[in-house]
Amino acid sequence: MADTSVSDQVSGAPVMLEARGLTKTYYSTDPPTRVVDGIDLIVRRAEFLVVMGASGSGKSTLLYSMSGMDRPTGGNVLLEGRDLTCLGDKEMSRVRLNRMGFVFQQAYFLENLNIRDNILLPALKAAPGDKGAAITRVDALLERFGIAHVGRHGITQVSGGQLQRASICRALACEPSVLFADEPTGALNSSMTTEVMDALTDVHEEGSTLVMVTHDPACAARADRVVYLRDGLLVDDRELGKWSRERAEGREDELLTWLRGLGF
Ligand SMILES: Nc1ncnc2c1ncn2[C@@H]1O[C@H](COP(=O)(O)OP(=O)(O)OP(=O)(O)O)[C@@H](O)[C@H]1O
């Protein structure tokens, strides 16, 4: 049973996810490469946290290690106080399916299924005995993200922005505790980027916890907090506070100044 009483000792806010001394070393290289180097990081409940850093600094590896997609080689990851690092593969898959959602740069949808069925698939897998509820939830998500009219379209018959909004729907279909996004706008033009970031901002404003990797300061400026990685180490951390459309530009400038100071 999850321990929901865990809270951040500094802010007092409830903790959703925590990395303690998280390490990932690849032993396939000679010498071995330590890509994530003993990171301590707390993600508070309902927080939108962004991970930035130069290419190769370990952002995706940190995200995958925290989400159980990849096994860390040291340290621990706790989801609402429950240590995930001691779980077997089967239990970890269950946690990923039921408690975590993922959005990647590419959608990775099945070509032989339409958009709606691609979104429905994980929801049915997570709750096989409750097909009606899964269908209702998925149809509500399609409406909410403005893609109900393309639900029966094939995956090549929609725009990049619509496909990424469908990825967000799929990630939310199992009502996850944490949504992880790895460069979700990396393959999109600027109007589609805004479309997808608006969708993610809505998800956050409705109370979801988000952890996102991005290279794009305009996307990062949507977050509550940005952490910066260098060579697998977490070297700085900046609270941005609540995002608002009115303050968007000033906030992006403030973030850029901070990032330049870090050598970004
Ligand atoms: N399977 C692997 N074996 C060995 N080294 C790896 C492996 N996967 C990743 N790396 C190395 O780990 C380092 C960090 O990779 P990672 O993808 O986490 O960085 P990143 O900050 O997300 O980079 P980018 O912004 O370019 O996506 C890189 O130097 C990469 O080459």
Ligand as a Chemical Component Dictionary entry (heavy atoms), coordinates in Angstrom:
data_LIG
# 
_chem_comp.id                   LIG 
_chem_comp.type                 NON-POLYMER 
_chem_comp.pdbx_formal_charge   0 
_chem_comp.three_letter_code    LIG 
# 
loop_
_chem_comp_atom.comp_id 
_chem_comp_atom.atom_id 
_chem_comp_atom.alt_atom_id 
_chem_comp_atom.type_symbol 
_chem_comp_atom.charge 
_chem_comp_atom.model_Cartn_x 
_chem_comp_atom.model_Cartn_y 
_chem_comp_atom.model_Cartn_z 
_chem_comp_atom.pdbx_ordinal 
LIG N1  N1  N 0 23.205 1.966  -23.567 1  
LIG C1  C1  C 0 24.180 2.843  -23.396 2  
LIG N2  N2  N 0 25.465 2.427  -23.267 3  
LIG C2  C2  C 0 26.465 3.299  -23.079 4  
LIG N3  N3  N 0 26.278 4.658  -23.002 5  
LIG C3  C3  C 0 25.037 5.118  -23.129 6  
LIG C4  C4  C 0 23.916 4.242  -23.335 7  
LIG N4  N4  N 0 22.800 4.998  -23.410 8  
LIG C5  C5  C 0 23.193 6.291  -23.252 9  
LIG N5  N5  N 0 24.533 6.347  -23.100 10 
LIG C6  C6  C 0 25.329 7.579  -22.903 11 
LIG O1  O1  O 0 24.836 8.210  -21.756 12 
LIG C7  C7  C 0 24.982 9.612  -21.864 13 
LIG C8  C8  C 0 23.698 10.269 -21.463 14 
LIG O2  O2  O 0 22.684 9.935  -22.378 15 
LIG P1  P1  P 0 21.229 10.561 -22.270 16 
LIG O3  O3  O 0 20.461 10.094 -23.460 17 
LIG O4  O4  O 0 20.663 10.303 -20.938 18 
LIG O5  O5  O 0 21.569 12.113 -22.387 19 
LIG P2  P2  P 0 20.604 13.337 -22.668 20 
LIG O6  O6  O 0 21.031 14.434 -21.768 21 
LIG O7  O7  O 0 19.181 12.909 -22.593 22 
LIG O8  O8  O 0 21.005 13.673 -24.152 23 
LIG P3  P3  P 0 20.158 14.298 -25.356 24 
LIG O9  O9  O 0 19.768 15.678 -24.902 25 
LIG O10 O10 O 0 21.111 14.343 -26.488 26 
LIG O11 O11 O 0 18.983 13.409 -25.595 27 
LIG C9  C9  C 0 25.396 9.890  -23.294 28 
LIG O12 O12 O 0 26.781 10.187 -23.312 29 
LIG C10 C10 C 0 25.115 8.605  -24.006 30 
LIG O13 O13 O 0 26.007 8.404  -25.053 31 
# 
loop_
_chem_comp_bond.comp_id 
_chem_comp_bond.atom_id_1 
_chem_comp_bond.atom_id_2 
_chem_comp_bond.value_order 
_chem_comp_bond.pdbx_ordinal 
LIG N1  C1  SING 1  
LIG C1  N2  SING 2  
LIG C1  C4  DOUB 3  
LIG N2  C2  DOUB 4  
LIG C2  N3  SING 5  
LIG N3  C3  DOUB 6  
LIG C3  C4  SING 7  
LIG C3  N5  SING 8  
LIG C4  N4  SING 9  
LIG N4  C5  DOUB 10 
LIG C5  N5  SING 11 
LIG N5  C6  SING 12 
LIG C6  O1  SING 13 
LIG C6  C10 SING 14 
LIG O1  C7  SING 15 
LIG C7  C8  SING 16 
LIG C7  C9  SING 17 
LIG C8  O2  SING 18 
LIG O2  P1  SING 19 
LIG P1  O3  DOUB 20 
LIG P1  O4  SING 21 
LIG P1  O5  SING 22 
LIG O5  P2  SING 23 
LIG P2  O6  DOUB 24 
LIG P2  O7  SING 25 
LIG P2  O8  SING 26 
LIG O8  P3  SING 27 
LIG P3  O9  DOUB 28 
LIG P3  O10 SING 29 
LIG P3  O11 SING 30 
LIG C9  O12 SING 31 
LIG C9  C10 SING 32 
LIG C10 O13 SING 33 
# 
